[in-house]
């Protein structure tokens, strides 16, 4: 029986798309490469920015990898997996998202060459897994130790993270502020450093310049005092944090009150006032002269608080209440009957200041605060947003360096050294996995190559020069993108935490392996499952 006479059997609903075998792999690899190419030009000190405009016309100008990918609304299923790599990198370290995404793209690009040579995807996947495990060991061996006493190194890490971003103009000052902030919120448990970067509050305000960004030993709240009769500033503040409302509680069940004459109405109002007066008396009795309330404060209660000379702010966010507790040493109170003087927090001064046309509450001069605030300034909303992203990266890097205790040289030096060591390791292997490990080693070199390309340099010449220096034992030889020469990145102060590199290698290799192992893409018809199309019938992003 000839093929033409066989009746086709349909097992999928009408309109479904199915791509199998090599064409499925190629489509997935193409999608990953396109995502990688999109962010590639943003890498390094001479990386360019992207302007992203959403459907509402809101504009974001950034060169932060994860922000670009999130704002792009990517639909292709394989491309979405690459976005996950960036998100993981952001969550784990806070920086290095572009590095991780470029690495996935390059791993798949080199895997495609091996597929063309008829090497099975599972063999490539196994080789990549072996290379990734070896890369972790190599990176840990190359890395140098760092402690919280190495202030200059920590500052260089922060400056490296901000170079090439919107905050670059004031990177020296901002680097110092980042190190101070991280050290301030750092805790030690059994000689292990624990840092929760959530305790560093980044507050944005348009106005002034980037260099006017300041670090406050305490918390800045985007709130004003609730009553004009309250003092504008309180010295030697004793702070009470209440997470319930300073209002007359309504009944739990639906209740109806019937009043038949005006006398009863007055008695009702007097009783409400009495309850509120008692509440304020309890607050004043505790010795508190500043009140921060997570919920509302009744108008009558505001009046009584003002009479007592107590500074109060209401509807403070839960996260800010927790930061205030860490900064001032106050306890969060739910019931006003239970207040004791030990529940109060302390601050040198609490005052209302006008910043960028808005009133804000400064809780300053806290003694050894475990939560601090960085007030970010800049000329426009877009500038302030980008400076905030740069500071988040810098704070993440300094934290990662201190928690793991290991750092490496930047400027592409660590990647060239890693590639060199992986090639030596590949030579010790037999079988086809050796080719996959070599492909992995080639892929790692995409970082120095991209740094050179983005700086307008000849990537082949630079890479050849770098390899020659590393063969001579200069493990920190990297690219100075400003002079176009090869320099010692450690001496030049281009330093990054080891965790950026280990996490990028881990996430990138796992994603590349997963995409390589897909040989069949079945997209159901209509709805969200439909495969987005690119010109020429190729699923796009």
N, C-alpha and C positions, 0 to 999 in steps of 0.2 A: 504493500500500500504506500503510495507516495504521500509526502508531507501535505500537499494541497488538499487531499481528501479528508484529513483529520479534522473533526469538528472541534472548534475551540471550546474549552470549559472555563467559565467565569466564576471565580470564587470570591471576588471582591465586588463591592457595590459599584454601580455605574458611575463613571466620572473619577474614580480613584486613580491616583498616579503611582506607578511602581518603577523604581530604578534599581537595577541589580548589578552585581559584579563590579567590574573595573569602573564603569561609568558612575556608579553610586559613590565609589571611593573618590573618584576625580572631582565630582560635584562637591562632596564634603570638604575635600582638601582645598578646592578653589574658594569656597565660602570662608574657610579659616584664614587662607592667605589674604583675601580681600580685607578682612577685619584687621589683620596684622599690618597690612600696608597703610590702612587708614591712620593708625596711631603712630606709625613708624617715624614720621617726620617730626614728631614732638619730642623725641628722645634727646637728652643731653643739654648742656648749657646753651647750645645754639639751636635748640629745637624750636619749631614754630608753634603758634597757637591755632586753635580751631574756633570758628564762630558757629554756634549752634542756635538755630531759631526754631522754636516749637510752633505748633498749630495756632497758638494764641498770640504769637509774635514776640514772646519773651526771649531775650537774647542771653546766651551764656558764652563768655570768651574764656577759653582755658586750654592748657596743654596737659591736664591731668588725665591719664589714661582711662581710669574707671568712670570719671565724669563724662568723658566724650562718649564712651560706649553705652552708658546708661541713658544719655540724652538722645542717642541716635535711634532709639526704638527699633532695634534689630529684630527681624522676624524669622530669618532662616534658622532651622533647628540646630544645625552644626555651628553656625555663627554664635548662637545663644550660648553654646557650651564654652566658647572662648570668653564671652562676657562673664560667665561664672568664674573663670580663672582669675580675671581682673578683680572681681568682687571678693574672692577668697584671699587674694594677696592684700587687698585693702583692709579686710577684717583682721587678718593675722598680723600684718606689719604696719599697714597704713601708708606704705610707699612701695615703689617698684612694680606698679601695675603695668606700665608700658613695657618694661623689660620682660615680664612674664608673657604678655600677649605676643610680643615680637618673637620670643623663643618658641612658642607653640607654632606660629606660622612657619618659621624656618625649619623646625623639626619635620613638619608635614611636607614642606617643599622638598627636603632631602629624602624623605621617605618615598615620595613620588618617583624619584629617580631610581630607587631600589625596586619599586613595583614594576617599573618599565623593564628592569633586568630580570623580571619573573621571579623575584624573591617573594616568598609568601608573606602576607601581612602579619601572621602570628610569629614568624621568625624575626621580622623587624620589631614587633612589639616586645618580644623577649629580649632582643639586643638593647632596645631603649631602656627596658627595666633594669637590665644589668648595668648599663651606663649611668643611669640615674642614681642607683645605689652606690656605685663607685664614686660618683661626683660628690655625694654627701660626705663621704670619708675624706676625699681630697680637699674639699672646702674646709672641713673642720681642722685638717692638718695644717693648711696654709694660714689660717686665721691667726690673728694676734689677740692677746688678752687685753681687757680694759676694765677699769674700776671707776667708781663715782669720783675718785680723787683726780682722774685724768681730765680736768676741766677743759684744757686746750683741745684735746682730741674730741671731746664731746661737742665742743663749739664747732669744730671743723665738720663733724658729722651733720650738724644742723645746717651749716652754711652750704655743704655739698647738696643737701636735699632741696635747698631753696634756689640754688644757682640755675638760671634758665627759666625761672618762674616769675610771676608778677611781683614777688617780694624781694627780688634781687637787689633793688636800689638801696635797701637798708638792711642787707643780709647780716652784716657784722652785729648791729644792735639787736636784730631779731634773733640771731643765733644765741647771743648771750641770754636773752629773755627766755628762750626755749629751755636752755640748760638749767637756768634758775628755777623755772616753773616745774620741770620734771623732778629735780632734786628735792623741791619743796614737798611734793605730793608722794614721794617715794617712801615705802615702808619696808622694813626688814624682818624676816621671820626665819630663824635658824640659819643665819648667814645667807638666806636667799632673798634677792631683791624682788619686791612686788610693786608694780606700778599700774595704777588704773588711770588711764589718760582722760577718763570721763571727769575726773576731779580737777582738770584744767579747763575752766570755762572760757570759751572764745566768744566774746561779745563784739558785734560789729557796729560801727557808727560812721556814717559818711561825714566827711569834713576833715580839715587839716591834711597832713601828708602821712605817707606810710611810716616815715621815721618818727612820727608822734605816737606810734603804738606804745602802750605802757602795760607793765605788769603790776597788778594790785595784790598786795599781801592780804587777800580776803576776797570778798565777792561783790560784783557789780550787778545790781538788779535793774531790769528795764521797767522800774516801777517808781511812782512818786508817792509822797506822803498823802494820806487820805483826807487830811483836813488842813486848811491854811493856818489854823490857830496852833498847830503843832510846831515844836522847835525845828529849825532848818538843819541844825547839826547837834549831835549829842556826843560829848566827850566821855571817856570811860564808860562806854555803853555796856549795859547788862541786858542781854538779848533773850527774849522769850519767843520760842517757835511753837505756834499752835496750828494743828492740822484740822481743827473743827471750826465751825462758824461762830463768830461773836455776835450772835443774833438770837432772837427768841425762837426756839424750836417750834416747828409746826407739828401737829399730832401725826402719829404713824398711820392712823386710820382716818377716813374722811369724817370730819366733824363739822357741825353747824352750830353757831352761837346766835341765839336770838336775844336782841336787846329791845326792851319795851319803853325805856325812858332815858333821857340824856344823862342822868346821874350814873346809870349803869355803864354807859359809854365812857364816861370820864374815869370811872373806877377801873375799867378794862385797860384804858390807856395808861393810867397811873401804875397799874400792876406790871404792864410791859416795861415801863420805864424803870420800875424798881428792880426787875430781874436784870436789866441791862446795867444798871448802876452797880448792882452786886457783882456782876461779872467783872466790870472794870475795877472795882475795889479789890477783888481777888488778884487781878493782874498787878495792880499798884502795890499791894501788900507783899507780893513776892520780891519786890525790890527792882522789878524790870523797868527800864526806861525806854526800851525799844521793843516793839511787837511786830512780828512778821506772821501773817495769817494766810493759810493755804486757801481758805474759803472767804466768804464775805464778812464785812464788819458793818453792822447797822448804823444808820445816820446818827441816831441818838448816842450809841456807844462811841462813835467818832468824836462827838461833842465832849463826852465825859473824859475820854482819853486825852483830848487836847487840853482840857482843864487841869488834868494831872501832869501835863508836860511830857506825855509819852509820845514818842515818834512811832507811827504805825503805817504799815503797807499791807494791802490785801491782795487776794487772788495770786499769790506767789506760786509758781510752778512747783510740782512735787520734786522734780530733779534739783531745782534751786534750793528748796528747803533742805534736801539731803546734803547739798554742798555747803550750805550755811552751817549745818550741824557739824560737818567735818572741819570747817574753817574756824568756828568760834567755840567749839566744844559744848554746844547746847544740846539738850535732849528734845526730841519732838513730843509735844504734849497733846493729848486728845481731850482729857477732862480737866477743866480749870480748877476743880476742887483738889487735885493732886499735886499742885505746883509746890516745889521746894526751891530754896535758893541754889541748890546744887544742880538744878535743871537749867539754870540760866547760862548762856554763853557770854564770852567777853570779847570786846573789840575796842581798840584805842579810840576810834571815832566812827560814828555813823552820820552821814550827811547827804543832803540832796544837792546834786550838781546838774547844771544844764550842759548837755553834751549834744552837739549837732542839732540844736533846736528842740531837744526833748529833755525832760527831767528824768534823772536816773538816781538811784540810791546806791551810794558807795559804803560798803562795810569794810573799813580799812584798819591797818595796824593791828591785825590779829597776831597773837603770840604763837609762833610756830604753827601756822595754819596748814591743814592737810588737804585744803582745796583752795585754789587761787584763780584769778581771772586775768585774762589778757584782753585789753580793750584795743581792738583793731581799728585803725583809722586809714582813710584813703580818699582820694579826690572824688570818685564816683562809686556807685553801687557795684559795678562790674569789677572795679579795681579791688574794693574791699572783699568781695567774694573770692577773687583769685588769691589774694593775700591769705585769707582764711584757709583755703585749700593747701597753700604752700606751708603754712604753719602747722596744719594737721599732719602733713608729710614729715616735717622736721621733728615735731614732738614724737610721732610714731617711731622715727629712726633712732632718736636719742633713747627712748624707752626700750626699744628692741635691743640696742647695743648694751644697755645696762642689765636687762633681764637675762640675756644669753651670755653676756660677759666677753663676747668675741666680736672683732671687727676685721674688715679687709680693706685693701686699697681699691679706689674706684678708677675712673677714667679708662675703663676697659681692660685694666691690668689683670684683674682676677679672672676674667673670662679667657684671656690668652693663656694664662698659667693653667687654668682648668682644662682647656682644650689640649694643651701640650701633654699634660699628665694622662688624659684619657686616651690619646693616641698611643702613648707608651703601653698603656694597659691593653688596648685593642690588639697590639702586636703579640700579646701573650695568649690571646684566644685563638681557638681553631674553629672552623665551621663558618657558616654564613652570618652568625651573630656578630662576628668580627666586623663585617661591613656596616652593620647597623650601629655598632659602637663608634666606628669611624664617622659615620653620618652624624651621630650625636655630637661628636667632638667638633665637626665642621659647623654644626648649627650654633654652638655656643659662641663662635666667632662673629655671629651676626651683630652682637652688641658693639664691639669696637669698630666694626665696619660701618654700622649705622651712625655712630658718633662722628666718624670721619666724614661720611657723606653729608650729614646735616650741617657740618662746619664748612662745607665746600672744599674739602681736601680730597686727594687721591687715595681712596680706601685701600687699593692694592699695595701702593708704596708704603703706606703707614703700617699696614698689617705685616708686610715683609720685614720692616724695620723692627716692629714690636717683637715678632717671633725671634729675630736674631738676638735681641737684648735678653729675652727670656731664656734662650739657649745658653747664654753666658751666665745665667743664675740670678739675673735681676728680676725677681718675681713681682715687684711693684712698678715695673715699667709700663706707663700708660700714655694716653694721648693728651697733650695740652691743646685743646681745640682753638685757643685764642692765638697761639704762636704757630700751630701746625707742626710742632716738634714732639719728639718722644721724651717724656720726663719721668722722674720718680714720683709716682702719685702720692706716696706716703709723705715724702718731704714737701710736696706741693700742697698738702693738707686736704687732698681729695679722698675722703674716707667714708665708708658705708658700713652699716651693721651686717654681720654675717647672715643674719636671719632673712634679709631681703633676698640674698642669692639662694640659700637653701630652699626657701619657700617657693621661689620662682621656678627653680629646677624641678621641685616636687610636683607643683601644680601643672606646669607646662608638659612634663613627661606623661603624667597620668592622663591629661586631656588628649594629648597626641595619640597615645595608645588606644584610648577609647574610640576616637574618630577612625583610626586605622582599622579597627576590628569590625567596623560596620560595612557589610557588603550588600545590604538590601534596605532601601528606603521606601516605605509604604505610606503614602499620604492619602487620607480619606478625603472624599469629595466634599466641598463646601465647608463653611464654618472655619474654625480656628486651625483645623488640621491641614488646610489647603496649603500646598507648597508654593511660596511666593515665586513668581517668575522673573527672570532677567531677560534682557534682549537675547534672542537666539535660543530661547527655550531653556536656558540654564537657570535653576533656582537661585534667587539673589538674596540680598540683605538690605 
